[in-house]
Structure formats: structure tokens, C-alpha cells
Amino acid sequence: MEDPPSVSLVFPPHPAWVRTARETVRTLLVASGCPELADTATLLTSEAVTNAINACEGKGCAAPVTLRAAWTDARRLRVLVHDEAPGLPAARTPGRDDEGGRGIQLISCGADAWGVCTHGPGPGKATWFELERRGAQAWLS
């Protein structure tokens, strides 16, 4: 049995990297034979990465952001975004005309599971989400 495909990407906390993060996850899903998860996974990745970049910019943190996407088993993809900015993301209730503030709500509604952990090897936190493939198995097919 082959190892499940995975990707990692380390990048500076700059908005220009959001697109690269999305496309990295999309490429993993297509290569894994799971293009049906791509739209949801790229949307949620974009939100998690944007939250991390905004946290870094708001707290003056220049440490890189890390994205990791991997299959935890044949049906479940986990995407984790780590930044070293202090504080935790929180769900907000943005005004109707606000351009931001919906990231955690989107992740909460779109993911099969999600959370934030602070027990890693260094400072900061990791926001993660999981998507489950329905139907046929992913990379084991």
C-alpha cells in the first residue's frame, strides 16, 4: 500500500501567498483523485490562511506561516495552518456590509471537523479543518 499524498508549504505572512496556498491544496486533491472536495477545501484554506496572515500583520509577527494538507485515512483530508502570532481566532458576527469577519464561520459550516490548537512545539496556534470524502475511497482506489 502506498503512502497517502500530502503537501507542506512555508511562506511569509503576506496576502500574495493566499492564492498559492489554495492552489497547493487544489493540486493535492486533483492528484489524489478527489476533485469533488477541491472547491470546499480551497475556500476553507483561503479563509484559514487569510486569518493567519491577518493575525500576523495585526500583531507584528514576521514568522512564516505553515500550511500542511494530508490524508489522515483513505477518506479524510486534514488541512492545518500554523502561525506564530499571539491570540486565538474567534468567530465574529460581521455587519452586512463588512468585507471580513466570516472566516471562522465559513470553516465551521463547511468542514466536517475543525478546531484551533496551541499545544505545538512553538508559539502561536494552528487552525485545522477536515473534509471527508463521500463514496469511493480516495488515494487507495
DSSP file (Angstrom, degrees, kcal/mol; ACC not computed):
  #  RESIDUE AA STRUCTURE BP1 BP2  ACC     N-H-->O    O-->H-N    N-H-->O    O-->H-N    TCO  KAPPA ALPHA  PHI   PSI    X-CA   Y-CA   Z-CA
    1    1 A M              0   0    0      0, 0.0     2,-0.1     0, 0.0   139,-0.1   0.000 360.0 360.0 360.0 133.8    0.0    0.0    0.0
    2    2 A E        -     0   0    0    137,-0.1   137,-0.0     1,-0.1     0, 0.0  -0.449 360.0 -99.3 -82.6 156.8    1.4    3.4   -0.9
    3    3 A D        -     0   0    0     -2,-0.1    -1,-0.1     1,-0.1     3,-0.1  -0.439  44.8-102.3 -70.0 146.7    1.6    6.3    1.5
    4    4 A P        -     0   0    0      0, 0.0    -1,-0.1     0, 0.0     2,-0.1  -0.441  42.1-105.1 -68.4 144.5   -1.1    8.9    1.2
    5    5 A P        +     0   0    0      0, 0.0    66,-0.9     0, 0.0     2,-0.3  -0.378  46.3 171.7 -68.7 148.7   -0.1   12.1   -0.7
    6    6 A S  E     -A   70   0A   0     64,-0.2     2,-0.3    -3,-0.1    64,-0.2  -0.962  17.1-151.7-149.8 164.7    0.5   15.2    1.4
    7    7 A V  E     -A   69   0A   0     62,-2.6    62,-2.5    -2,-0.3     2,-0.3  -0.985   4.5-168.4-139.9 150.9    1.8   18.7    0.9
    8    8 A S  E     -A   68   0A   0     -2,-0.3     2,-0.4    60,-0.2    60,-0.2  -0.989   5.7-177.8-135.6 146.2    3.5   21.3    3.0
    9    9 A L  E     -A   67   0A   0     58,-2.5    58,-3.1    -2,-0.3     2,-0.5  -0.979   7.9-166.7-146.5 129.3    4.2   24.9    2.3
   10   10 A V  E     +A   66   0A   0     -2,-0.4    56,-0.2    56,-0.2    -2,-0.0  -0.978  24.1 157.5-118.5 129.3    6.0   27.5    4.4
   11   11 A F  E     -A   65   0A   0     54,-2.5    54,-3.2    -2,-0.5    -2,-0.0  -0.974  43.7 -90.1-150.8 158.2    5.6   31.2    3.3
   12   12 A P        -     0   0    0      0, 0.0     2,-2.5     0, 0.0     5,-0.2  -0.344  51.4 -99.2 -68.7 154.2    5.9   34.7    4.7
   13   13 A P  S    S+     0   0    0      0, 0.0    50,-0.0     0, 0.0    48,-0.0  -0.429  79.2 127.0 -76.4  74.2    2.7   36.2    6.2
   14   14 A H    >   -     0   0    0     -2,-2.5     3,-2.2     1,-0.1     4,-0.2  -0.991  67.5-125.3-132.1 138.5    1.7   38.2    3.1
   15   15 A P  T >  S+     0   0    0      0, 0.0     3,-1.7     0, 0.0     4,-0.5   0.729 103.1  74.9 -56.6 -23.5   -1.6   38.2    1.3
   16   16 A A  T 3> S+     0   0    0      1,-0.3     4,-0.5     2,-0.1     3,-0.3   0.737  89.9  60.2 -61.4 -20.2    0.1   37.3   -2.0
   17   17 A W  H <> S+     0   0    0     -3,-2.2     4,-2.3    -5,-0.2    -1,-0.3   0.554  80.1  83.8 -86.3  -8.2    0.5   33.8   -0.7
   18   18 A V  H <> S+     0   0    0     -3,-1.7     4,-2.4    -4,-0.2    -1,-0.2   0.935  91.7  48.4 -61.8 -45.2   -3.2   33.0   -0.2
   19   19 A R  H  > S+     0   0    0     -4,-0.5     4,-2.7    -3,-0.3     5,-0.2   0.916 110.5  50.7 -61.3 -43.8   -3.6   32.0   -3.9
   20   20 A T  H  X S+     0   0    0     -4,-0.5     4,-2.1     1,-0.2    -1,-0.2   0.904 109.9  50.8 -61.5 -41.3   -0.5   29.7   -3.8
   21   21 A A  H  X S+     0   0    0     -4,-2.3     4,-1.9     2,-0.2    -2,-0.2   0.933 111.3  47.9 -61.9 -46.1   -1.9   28.0   -0.6
   22   22 A R  H  X S+     0   0    0     -4,-2.4     4,-2.5     1,-0.2    -2,-0.2   0.943 113.2  47.2 -58.2 -49.2   -5.3   27.5   -2.3
   23   23 A E  H  X S+     0   0    0     -4,-2.7     4,-2.5     1,-0.2    -1,-0.2   0.815 107.2  57.3 -67.6 -30.0   -3.7   26.1   -5.5
   24   24 A T  H  X S+     0   0    0     -4,-2.1     4,-1.9    -5,-0.2    -1,-0.2   0.928 110.8  42.9 -63.3 -45.1   -1.4   23.8   -3.5
   25   25 A V  H  X S+     0   0    0     -4,-1.9     4,-2.2     2,-0.2    -2,-0.2   0.904 113.0  52.6 -68.3 -40.9   -4.4   22.2   -1.8
   26   26 A R  H  X S+     0   0    0     -4,-2.5     4,-2.4     1,-0.2     5,-0.2   0.925 108.9  50.4 -59.9 -44.3   -6.3   22.0   -5.1
   27   27 A T  H  X S+     0   0    0     -4,-2.5     4,-2.7     1,-0.2    -1,-0.2   0.904 108.5  52.2 -61.3 -42.5   -3.4   20.2   -6.7
   28   28 A L  H  X S+     0   0    0     -4,-1.9     4,-1.6     1,-0.2    -1,-0.2   0.922 110.8  47.7 -58.8 -44.1   -3.2   17.7   -3.9
   29   29 A L  H  <>S+     0   0    0     -4,-2.2     5,-3.2     2,-0.2     4,-0.3   0.899 112.8  46.9 -67.9 -40.6   -6.9   16.9   -4.3
   30   30 A V  H ><5S+     0   0    0     -4,-2.4     3,-1.3     1,-0.2    -1,-0.2   0.932 113.3  48.9 -65.3 -44.4   -6.7   16.5   -8.0
   31   31 A A  H 3<5S+     0   0    0     -4,-2.7    -1,-0.2     1,-0.3    -2,-0.2   0.780 110.1  53.3 -64.7 -26.6   -3.6   14.3   -7.7
   32   32 A S  T 3<5S-     0   0    0     -4,-1.6    -1,-0.3    -5,-0.2    -2,-0.2   0.469 118.1-111.9 -86.4  -2.7   -5.4   12.3   -5.1
   33   33 A G  T < 5S+     0   0    0     -3,-1.3    -3,-0.2    -4,-0.3     3,-0.1   0.789  87.9 111.7  77.2  27.7   -8.3   11.7   -7.3
   34   34 A C    > < +     0   0    0     -5,-3.2     3,-1.8    -6,-0.2     4,-0.4  -0.340  20.2 145.7-128.0  51.7  -10.7   13.8   -5.2
   35   35 A P  G >   +     0   0    0      0, 0.0     3,-1.2     0, 0.0     4,-0.5   0.729  64.8  74.6 -64.3 -18.4  -11.5   16.9   -7.3
   36   36 A E  G 3  S+     0   0    0      1,-0.3     4,-0.3     2,-0.1     3,-0.1   0.722  96.5  48.7 -67.3 -19.4  -15.0   16.9   -5.7
   37   37 A L  G <> S+     0   0    0     -3,-1.8     4,-2.8     1,-0.1     5,-0.3   0.548  88.1  91.2 -90.3  -8.7  -13.5   18.3   -2.5
   38   38 A A  H <> S+     0   0    0     -3,-1.2     4,-2.7    -4,-0.4     5,-0.3   0.880  82.0  49.2 -61.7 -44.8  -11.5   21.0   -4.2
   39   39 A D  H  > S+     0   0    0     -4,-0.5     4,-2.0     2,-0.2    -1,-0.2   0.947 117.7  39.8 -63.0 -47.9  -14.0   23.9   -4.1
   40   40 A T  H  > S+     0   0    0     -4,-0.3     4,-2.6     1,-0.2     5,-0.2   0.931 116.9  50.1 -65.7 -44.8  -14.7   23.5   -0.4
   41   41 A A  H  X S+     0   0    0     -4,-2.8     4,-2.4     1,-0.2    -2,-0.2   0.891 111.7  47.3 -63.2 -40.1  -11.1   22.8    0.5
   42   42 A T  H  X S+     0   0    0     -4,-2.7     4,-2.4    -5,-0.3    -1,-0.2   0.888 112.0  50.2 -71.5 -36.8   -9.8   25.8   -1.4
   43   43 A L  H  X S+     0   0    0     -4,-2.0     4,-2.0    -5,-0.3    -2,-0.2   0.951 114.9  43.0 -61.7 -48.9  -12.4   28.1    0.1
   44   44 A L  H  X S+     0   0    0     -4,-2.6     4,-2.6     2,-0.2    -2,-0.2   0.869 113.3  52.3 -68.2 -36.2  -11.6   26.9    3.7
   45   45 A T  H  X S+     0   0    0     -4,-2.4     4,-2.9    -5,-0.2     5,-0.3   0.933 108.2  51.8 -61.7 -45.4   -7.9   27.0    3.0
   46   46 A S  H  X S+     0   0    0     -4,-2.4     4,-2.4     1,-0.2    -2,-0.2   0.905 111.7  46.6 -57.9 -43.1   -8.2   30.6    1.8
   47   47 A E  H  X S+     0   0    0     -4,-2.0     4,-2.4     2,-0.2    -1,-0.2   0.929 113.9  46.7 -66.8 -45.4  -10.1   31.6    5.0
   48   48 A A  H  X S+     0   0    0     -4,-2.6     4,-2.0     2,-0.2    -2,-0.2   0.912 115.6  45.7 -64.7 -42.6   -7.6   29.8    7.4
   49   49 A V  H  X S+     0   0    0     -4,-2.9     4,-2.7     2,-0.2     5,-0.2   0.913 112.1  51.2 -67.9 -42.4   -4.6   31.3    5.6
   50   50 A T  H  X S+     0   0    0     -4,-2.4     4,-2.8    -5,-0.3     5,-0.2   0.914 109.4  51.1 -60.7 -42.7   -6.1   34.8    5.4
   51   51 A N  H  X S+     0   0    0     -4,-2.4     4,-2.4     2,-0.2    -1,-0.2   0.919 111.2  48.0 -59.7 -43.6   -6.8   34.6    9.2
   52   52 A A  H  X S+     0   0    0     -4,-2.0     4,-2.3     2,-0.2    -2,-0.2   0.927 113.2  46.9 -63.8 -45.3   -3.2   33.6    9.9
   53   53 A I  H  X S+     0   0    0     -4,-2.7     4,-2.8     1,-0.2     5,-0.2   0.921 112.9  49.2 -63.6 -44.3   -1.8   36.4    7.7
   54   54 A N  H  X S+     0   0    0     -4,-2.8     4,-2.6     2,-0.2    -1,-0.2   0.888 110.2  51.5 -63.0 -39.0   -4.1   38.9    9.3
   55   55 A A  H  X S+     0   0    0     -4,-2.4     4,-1.5    -5,-0.2     6,-0.2   0.924 111.9  46.9 -63.2 -43.8   -3.2   37.8   12.8
   56   56 A C  H  X>S+     0   0    0     -4,-2.3     5,-2.6     2,-0.2     4,-0.7   0.935 114.0  46.6 -63.8 -46.1    0.5   38.1   11.9
   57   57 A E  H ><5S+     0   0    0     -4,-2.8     3,-0.6     1,-0.2    -2,-0.2   0.907 113.2  49.7 -62.7 -41.3    0.1   41.6   10.4
   58   58 A G  H 3<5S+     0   0    0     -4,-2.6    -1,-0.2     1,-0.2    -2,-0.2   0.754 118.0  38.4 -70.4 -24.9   -2.1   42.8   13.3
   59   59 A K  H 3<5S-     0   0    0     -4,-1.5    -1,-0.2    -3,-0.2    -2,-0.2   0.333 111.0-113.4-108.5   5.2    0.4   41.6   15.9
   60   60 A G  T <<5 +     0   0    0     -4,-0.7     2,-0.6    -3,-0.6    -3,-0.2   0.819  60.7 156.4  69.0  30.3    3.6   42.5   14.1
   61   61 A C      < +     0   0    0     -5,-2.6    -1,-0.2    -6,-0.2    -2,-0.1  -0.807  22.0 177.5 -94.6 120.7    4.7   38.8   13.7
   62   62 A A        +     0   0    0     -2,-0.6    -1,-0.1    22,-0.1     3,-0.1   0.425  40.8 120.3-101.0  -0.7    7.0   38.2   10.7
   63   63 A A  S    S-     0   0    0      1,-0.1    21,-0.2   -51,-0.1    22,-0.1  -0.324  72.5 -95.7 -64.2 147.5    7.5   34.5   11.3
   64   64 A P        -     0   0    0      0, 0.0     2,-0.4     0, 0.0    20,-0.2  -0.183  29.3-125.4 -65.5 156.5    6.4   32.3    8.4
   65   65 A V  E     -A   11   0A   0    -54,-3.2   -54,-2.5    18,-0.1     2,-0.5  -0.792  22.4-148.2 -95.9 142.9    3.0   30.7    8.1
   66   66 A T  E     -AB  10  82A   0     16,-2.4    16,-2.9    -2,-0.4     2,-0.4  -0.963  10.3-168.5-119.1 131.4    2.9   26.9    7.6
   67   67 A L  E     +AB   9  81A   0    -58,-3.1   -58,-2.5    -2,-0.5     2,-0.4  -0.959   7.7 177.8-113.1 133.3    0.3   25.0    5.6
   68   68 A R  E     -AB   8  80A   0     12,-2.4    12,-3.0    -2,-0.4     2,-0.4  -0.995   4.0-178.5-134.8 131.8    0.1   21.2    5.7
   69   69 A A  E     +AB   7  79A   0    -62,-2.5   -62,-2.6    -2,-0.4     2,-0.3  -0.997  17.6 150.7-129.8 127.7   -2.5   19.2    4.0
   70   70 A A  E     -AB   6  78A   0      8,-2.5     8,-3.2    -2,-0.4     2,-0.5  -0.993  47.2-106.4-154.1 154.2   -2.6   15.4    4.3
   71   71 A W  E     - B   0  77A   0    -66,-0.9     6,-0.3    -2,-0.3     3,-0.1  -0.744  20.2-166.2 -81.7 125.1   -4.9   12.4    4.3
   72   72 A T  S    S-     0   0    0      4,-3.0     2,-0.3    -2,-0.5    -1,-0.2   0.748  77.9 -17.2 -82.7 -25.0   -5.5   11.1    7.8
   73   73 A D  S    S-     0   0    0      3,-1.0     3,-0.3    -3,-0.1    -1,-0.2  -0.872  95.1 -68.0-158.1-170.0   -7.0    8.0    6.2
   74   74 A A  S    S+     0   0    0     -2,-0.3    64,-2.1     1,-0.2    66,-0.3   0.649 130.6  28.4 -67.4 -13.6   -8.4    7.0    2.9
   75   75 A R  S    S+     0   0    0     62,-0.2    58,-3.8     1,-0.1     2,-0.5   0.550 105.2  76.4-121.1 -11.6  -11.4    9.3    3.2
   76   76 A R  E     - C   0 132A   0     -3,-0.3    -4,-3.0    56,-0.2    -3,-1.0  -0.915  52.4-165.1-120.2 120.7  -10.4   12.2    5.4
   77   77 A L  E     -BC  71 131A   0     54,-2.9    54,-2.2    -2,-0.5     2,-0.5  -0.846   7.6-162.2 -97.5 132.2   -8.3   15.2    4.4
   78   78 A R  E     -BC  70 130A   0     -8,-3.2    -8,-2.5    -2,-0.4     2,-0.5  -0.972   3.5-168.9-115.6 130.0   -6.9   17.4    7.2
   79   79 A V  E     -BC  69 129A   0     50,-2.8    50,-2.2    -2,-0.5     2,-0.4  -0.976   7.2-173.0-116.1 128.9   -5.6   20.9    6.4
   80   80 A L  E     -BC  68 128A   0    -12,-3.0   -12,-2.4    -2,-0.5     2,-0.5  -0.982   8.4-168.7-127.0 132.7   -3.6   22.7    9.1
   81   81 A V  E     -BC  67 127A   0     46,-2.8    46,-2.6    -2,-0.4     2,-0.4  -0.978  10.6-168.4-124.0 118.1   -2.4   26.3    9.0
   82   82 A H  E     +BC  66 126A   0    -16,-2.9   -16,-2.4    -2,-0.5     2,-0.3  -0.885  10.6 169.4-111.8 135.8    0.0   27.4   11.7
   83   83 A D  E     - C   0 125A   0     42,-2.3    42,-2.1    -2,-0.4   -18,-0.1  -0.946  33.1-136.1-135.5 161.2    1.1   31.0   12.6
   84   84 A E        +     0   0    0     -2,-0.3    40,-0.3    40,-0.3   -22,-0.1   0.276  62.1 121.9-101.5  10.3    3.2   32.4   15.5
   85   85 A A        -     0   0    0     40,-0.1    -2,-0.1   -33,-0.1   -29,-0.1  -0.484  67.1-112.2 -71.1 142.1    1.0   35.4   16.2
   86   86 A P  S    S+     0   0    0      0, 0.0    -1,-0.1     0, 0.0    39,-0.1  -0.324  75.9  44.2 -69.9 158.9   -0.4   35.5   19.7
   87   87 A G  S    S-     0   0    0     37,-0.1   -32,-0.0     2,-0.0    -2,-0.0  -0.057  78.8 -93.6  93.9 164.3   -4.1   35.1   20.3
   88   88 A L        -     0   0    0     -2,-0.0     2,-0.1    28,-0.0    30,-0.0  -0.879  34.7-107.5-116.4 147.5   -6.7   32.8   19.0
   89   89 A P        -     0   0    0      0, 0.0     2,-0.4     0, 0.0    -2,-0.0  -0.448  38.1-163.6 -68.7 147.9   -9.1   33.3   16.1
   90   90 A A        -     0   0    0     -2,-0.1     2,-0.2     0, 0.0    14,-0.2  -0.990  23.2-110.8-135.3 143.7  -12.7   33.9   17.2
   91   91 A A        -     0   0    0     -2,-0.4     2,-0.3    13,-0.1    11,-0.1  -0.537  40.5-169.0 -69.8 134.9  -16.0   33.8   15.3
   92   92 A R        -     0   0    0      9,-0.6    13,-0.1    -2,-0.2    -1,-0.0  -0.764  27.0-128.2-119.0 166.9  -17.4   37.2   14.8
   93   93 A T        -     0   0    0     -2,-0.3     9,-0.1    12,-0.0     8,-0.1  -0.848  35.3-160.7-113.9  91.7  -20.8   38.5   13.7
   94   94 A P        -     0   0    0      0, 0.0     7,-0.1     0, 0.0     2,-0.0  -0.308  22.1-102.4 -72.4 155.9  -19.8   40.9   10.9
   95   95 A G    >   -     0   0    0      1,-0.1     3,-1.4     2,-0.0     0, 0.0  -0.318  38.2-101.9 -69.1 161.2  -22.2   43.6    9.7
   96   96 A R  T 3  S+     0   0    0      1,-0.3    -1,-0.1    -2,-0.0     0, 0.0   0.814 122.7  40.4 -56.3 -34.0  -24.0   43.1    6.5
   97   97 A D  T 3  S+     0   0    0      2,-0.0    -1,-0.3     0, 0.0     2,-0.1   0.435  86.4 118.6 -98.1  -0.5  -21.6   45.4    4.6
   98   98 A D    <   -     0   0    0     -3,-1.4     0, 0.0     1,-0.1     0, 0.0  -0.439  53.9-152.1 -67.6 137.7  -18.4   44.2    6.3
   99   99 A E  S    S+     0   0    0     -2,-0.1     2,-0.2     2,-0.0     3,-0.1   0.732  75.0  30.6 -81.9 -23.1  -15.8   42.7    3.9
  100  100 A G  S    S+     0   0    0      1,-0.1    -2,-0.1     2,-0.1     0, 0.0  -0.605  73.6  80.7-124.3-176.7  -14.2   40.5    6.5
  101  101 A G  S    S+     0   0    0     -2,-0.2    -9,-0.6    -7,-0.1     4,-0.2   0.545  70.4  93.3  97.0   8.8  -15.0   38.6    9.7
  102  102 A R     >  +     0   0    0     -3,-0.1     4,-2.7     2,-0.1     5,-0.2   0.424  51.2  99.7-111.1  -0.3  -16.6   35.5    8.2
  103  103 A G  H  > S+     0   0    0      1,-0.2     4,-2.4     2,-0.2     5,-0.2   0.916  86.2  41.5 -57.5 -52.6  -13.6   33.1    8.0
  104  104 A I  H  > S+     0   0    0    -14,-0.2     4,-2.8     1,-0.2    -1,-0.2   0.876 114.4  53.7 -66.6 -36.2  -14.2   31.1   11.2
  105  105 A Q  H  > S+     0   0    0      2,-0.2     4,-2.3     1,-0.2    -1,-0.2   0.919 109.9  47.7 -62.1 -43.0  -17.9   30.9   10.4
  106  106 A L  H  X S+     0   0    0     -4,-2.7     4,-2.7     2,-0.2     5,-0.2   0.921 113.1  47.6 -64.0 -43.5  -17.2   29.6    6.9
  107  107 A I  H  X S+     0   0    0     -4,-2.4     4,-2.0    -5,-0.2    -2,-0.2   0.932 112.1  50.7 -62.3 -44.7  -14.7   27.0    8.3
  108  108 A S  H  < S+     0   0    0     -4,-2.8    -2,-0.2     1,-0.2    -1,-0.2   0.890 117.7  38.5 -60.2 -41.6  -17.2   25.9   11.0
  109  109 A C  H  < S+     0   0    0     -4,-2.3    -1,-0.2    -5,-0.2    -2,-0.2   0.829 120.6  43.5 -79.7 -32.5  -20.0   25.5    8.5
  110  110 A G  H  < S+     0   0    0     -4,-2.7     2,-0.2    -5,-0.2    -2,-0.2   0.699  99.2  77.1 -90.9 -19.8  -18.0   24.0    5.6
  111  111 A A     <  -     0   0    0     -4,-2.0    20,-0.2    -5,-0.2     3,-0.1  -0.572  68.6-140.1 -94.2 154.0  -15.8   21.5    7.4
  112  112 A D  S    S-     0   0    0     18,-2.5     2,-0.3     1,-0.3    19,-0.2   0.769  94.9  -2.5 -76.4 -27.4  -16.7   18.1    8.8
  113  113 A A  E    S+D  130   0A   0     17,-1.2    17,-2.8    -6,-0.1    -1,-0.3  -0.964  74.4 165.2-155.9 153.1  -14.5   18.9   11.8
  114  114 A W  E     +D  129   0A   0     -2,-0.3     2,-0.3    15,-0.3    15,-0.2  -0.981   2.4 149.4-162.3 166.6  -12.3   21.8   12.7
  115  115 A G  E     -D  128   0A   0     13,-2.1    13,-2.6    -2,-0.3     2,-0.4  -0.984  36.9-107.3-179.9-177.6  -10.5   23.4   15.6
  116  116 A V  E     -D  127   0A   0     -2,-0.3     2,-0.4    11,-0.2    11,-0.2  -1.000  28.9-168.5-132.0 131.2   -7.6   25.5   16.9
  117  117 A C  E     +D  126   0A   0      9,-2.6     9,-2.6    -2,-0.4     3,-0.1  -0.944  18.4 179.9-124.4 147.7   -4.7   24.1   18.8
  118  118 A T        +     0   0    0     -2,-0.4    -1,-0.1     7,-0.2     6,-0.1   0.227  61.4  94.6-123.8   9.9   -2.0   25.8   20.8
  119  119 A H        +     0   0    0      7,-0.1    -1,-0.1     2,-0.0     6,-0.1  -0.014  56.7 122.6 -98.2  30.5    0.0   22.8   22.0
  120  120 A G  S    S-     0   0    0      2,-0.2     4,-0.1     4,-0.2    -2,-0.0  -0.075  80.7 -88.3 -80.3-173.0    2.6   22.7   19.2
  121  121 A P  S    S+     0   0    0      0, 0.0    -1,-0.1     0, 0.0    -2,-0.0   0.644 103.8  21.7 -74.7 -14.5    6.3   22.9   19.5
  122  122 A G  S    S-     0   0    0      1,-0.2    -2,-0.2     2,-0.0     0, 0.0  -0.637  97.7 -56.8-137.4-167.3    6.5   26.7   19.4
  123  123 A P  S    S+     0   0    0      0, 0.0    -1,-0.2     0, 0.0     2,-0.2  -0.209  90.4  35.8 -72.5 168.4    4.5   29.8   19.9
  124  124 A G  S    S-     0   0    0    -40,-0.3     2,-0.3   -42,-0.1   -40,-0.3  -0.532  80.2 -87.3  93.5-156.0    1.3   30.6   18.1
  125  125 A K  E     -C   83   0A   0    -42,-2.1   -42,-2.3    -2,-0.2     2,-0.4  -0.954  18.0-129.7-152.7 166.0   -1.6   28.4   17.1
  126  126 A A  E     -CD  82 117A   0     -9,-2.6    -9,-2.6    -2,-0.3     2,-0.5  -0.992  11.2-156.6-126.1 127.4   -2.8   26.1   14.3
  127  127 A T  E     +CD  81 116A   0    -46,-2.6   -46,-2.8    -2,-0.4     2,-0.3  -0.895  24.4 178.9 -98.1 130.0   -6.2   26.3   12.8
  128  128 A W  E     -CD  80 115A   0    -13,-2.6   -13,-2.1    -2,-0.5     2,-0.3  -0.916  14.1-176.6-131.4 156.3   -7.2   23.0   11.2
  129  129 A F  E     -CD  79 114A   0    -50,-2.2   -50,-2.8    -2,-0.3     2,-0.4  -0.983  11.9-146.9-146.3 158.3  -10.2   21.5    9.4
  130  130 A E  E     -CD  78 113A   0    -17,-2.8   -18,-2.5    -2,-0.3   -17,-1.2  -0.968   5.5-166.1-127.0 143.4  -11.1   18.2    8.0
  131  131 A L  E     -C   77   0A   0    -54,-2.2   -54,-2.9    -2,-0.4     2,-0.5  -0.988  13.8-145.5-124.7 137.0  -13.2   17.2    5.0
  132  132 A E  E     -C   76   0A   0     -2,-0.4     2,-0.5   -56,-0.2   -56,-0.2  -0.879  11.9-131.7-107.6 133.1  -14.4   13.7    4.4
  133  133 A R        -     0   0    0    -58,-3.8     2,-0.3    -2,-0.5     5,-0.1  -0.674  21.6-146.3 -79.6 128.7  -14.8   12.2    1.0
  134  134 A R        +     0   0    0     -2,-0.5     2,-0.3     3,-0.1    -1,-0.0  -0.683  62.2   4.1 -91.3 148.6  -18.1   10.6    0.5
  135  135 A G  S    S+     0   0    0     -2,-0.3     3,-0.1     0, 0.0    -2,-0.1  -0.614 111.9  31.5  85.6-135.9  -18.4    7.5   -1.7
  136  136 A A  S    S-     0   0    0     -2,-0.3     5,-0.1     1,-0.1     2,-0.0  -0.114  90.4 -93.8 -62.0 155.2  -15.4    5.7   -3.2
  137  137 A Q        -     0   0    0      1,-0.1     4,-0.2     3,-0.1   -62,-0.2  -0.293  34.9-134.6 -67.7 154.3  -12.0    5.8   -1.4
  138  138 A A  S >  S+     0   0    0    -64,-2.1     3,-2.3     2,-0.1   -63,-0.1   0.730  80.1   1.3 -78.6-115.4   -9.5    8.4   -2.2
  139  139 A W  T 3  S+     0   0    0      1,-0.3  -137,-0.1   -65,-0.1    -1,-0.1   0.471 124.4  65.6 -61.0  -4.9   -5.9    7.6   -2.8
  140  140 A L  T 3         0   0    0    -66,-0.3    -1,-0.3     1,-0.2    -2,-0.1   0.498 360.0 360.0 -93.7  -3.1   -6.4    3.9   -2.3
  141  141 A S    <         0   0    0     -3,-2.3    -1,-0.2    -4,-0.2    -2,-0.1   0.511 360.0 360.0 -63.7 360.0   -8.6    3.3   -5.3
